[in-house]
Amino acid sequence: LIDLLGGGEADVAVGGFPALYAGVRKRALFTERYVCAVRSGHPLARHGNITENLFMSLRHVVVSARSFGHVHQAVEKQLTELLPVQSIAVTSQSFVLAALIAARSDLVLTTPSKVITLLDDGDRFSALATPWLNLPSFGVALYWHERFDQDQANRWLRGCITSLAPSFL
């Protein structure tokens, strides 16, 4: 991701990327937490949370964050070590794609809550708590390479994203 930002192939990155530091600027946007999401018609949709035994017995879509060094790597590792191999039905590199799969199936997605907030049209998802998982909250930030710090188009884009951030809270 540092190479993409530094080379101008990516203007900005938004998320939790603790490994982005050399030549990369950052502006904190908000703090995020994890939820388990299921489609609204899923049998679990009536529950407020999922017990550990029930969680382990379900089929899951897991997001793989290895490519860009996202903070989700730790959660991915925790899930793949905890869940039986046969219960991971799909692995995706995209939170959006994983959420769309969960919305059209009986798979469970463990995801940052804002992914569901952004994609939910009011009746697509149910977000469930998993307090026994002890999933960490994390800071979501806006990242850009210092080479583009004064670039007018990049500054405009960063301003747009920063002004939208409060609407995610």
Disulfide bonds with the S-S distance in Angstrom:
none
